[in-house]
Amino acid sequence: MEVSEVHTRAGEFVGFVCWMWIFHRARHDLPVVLGWRHPWEHAEDPWAAHDQLENIAELESDWDTFAEKAIRPGEDDDDDDDDEEDEEDEDEDEDEDD
């Protein structure tokens, strides 16, 4: 079976691009795949704004406060207000049906 020169060259080119993509992804993901680091441990971001912010301490304390509240959702939860509104809507629907 004979393959044309165009198809041979196209196959080599596509194979080359596939291997380059594999090497590119391996450069970024191989340490995670091999267990050398966790996926959430990213390298330092050169575009991070932490150097340009003047009130970084205030922002960090706000974030820490938010994280504390997010861990304990039952203490400062507004779901009770939503439940009361849902009950009122159900009562109105029942009154309309009668």
C-alpha positions in Angstrom: 0.0 0.0 0.0 1.4 3.3 -1.0 0.7 6.6 0.9 1.0 10.0 -0.9 3.8 12.4 0.1 1.2 15.0 1.3 -0.4 12.6 3.7 2.9 11.5 5.0 4.1 15.0 5.7 0.7 16.0 7.2 0.8 13.0 9.5 4.3 13.9 10.6 3.3 17.5 11.2 0.2 16.6 13.2 2.2 14.0 15.2 4.8 16.7 15.9 2.1 19.1 17.2 0.6 16.4 19.4 4.0 15.7 21.0 4.7 19.4 21.5 1.3 19.7 23.3 2.1 16.6 25.5 5.4 18.1 26.4 3.8 21.5 27.1 1.2 20.0 29.4 3.8 17.8 31.1 5.9 20.9 31.9 2.9 22.2 33.8 1.3 19.1 35.2 4.0 16.5 35.6 4.9 17.4 39.2 1.2 17.0 40.2 0.9 13.7 38.3 4.0 12.4 40.0 2.9 13.6 43.4 5.7 16.2 43.9 3.2 19.0 44.7 -0.5 19.5 45.1 -2.6 21.0 42.3 -3.6 24.0 44.5 0.0 24.9 45.3 0.7 27.3 42.4 3.9 29.2 41.7 4.2 32.8 42.6 2.1 35.0 40.3 4.2 37.8 38.7 1.0 39.8 38.0 -0.3 39.6 41.5 -1.5 43.0 42.9 -0.3 42.4 46.4 2.7 44.8 45.9 0.5 47.7 44.6 -2.1 47.6 47.4 -1.8 50.0 50.2 -4.4 48.5 52.5 -3.4 44.8 52.2 -3.6 44.2 55.9 -7.3 45.3 55.9 -8.1 43.2 52.9 -6.5 40.2 54.5 -8.4 40.6 57.7 -11.7 41.0 55.7 -10.9 37.8 53.9 -10.0 36.0 57.1 -13.3 37.1 58.6 -15.2 35.9 55.5 -13.4 32.6 55.7 -14.4 32.1 59.4 -18.0 32.8 58.6 -18.0 30.5 55.6 -16.7 27.6 57.8 -19.6 28.1 60.2 -22.6 28.7 58.0 -25.3 28.1 60.7 -24.4 31.1 62.9 -24.9 34.0 60.5 -27.3 32.4 58.1 -30.1 34.2 56.2 -31.8 31.0 55.2 -34.5 31.6 57.8 -35.6 34.8 56.1 -35.9 32.9 52.8 -38.0 30.2 54.4 -40.5 32.7 55.8 -40.9 34.3 52.3 -41.4 30.8 50.8 -44.1 30.1 53.4 -45.8 33.4 52.6 -45.8 32.6 48.9 -47.3 29.2 49.5 -50.0 30.7 51.7 -50.9 33.2 48.9 -51.0 30.5 46.4 -53.4 28.5 48.5 -55.6 31.5 49.0 -55.8 32.1 45.3 -56.8 28.5 44.7 -59.8 28.7 47.1 
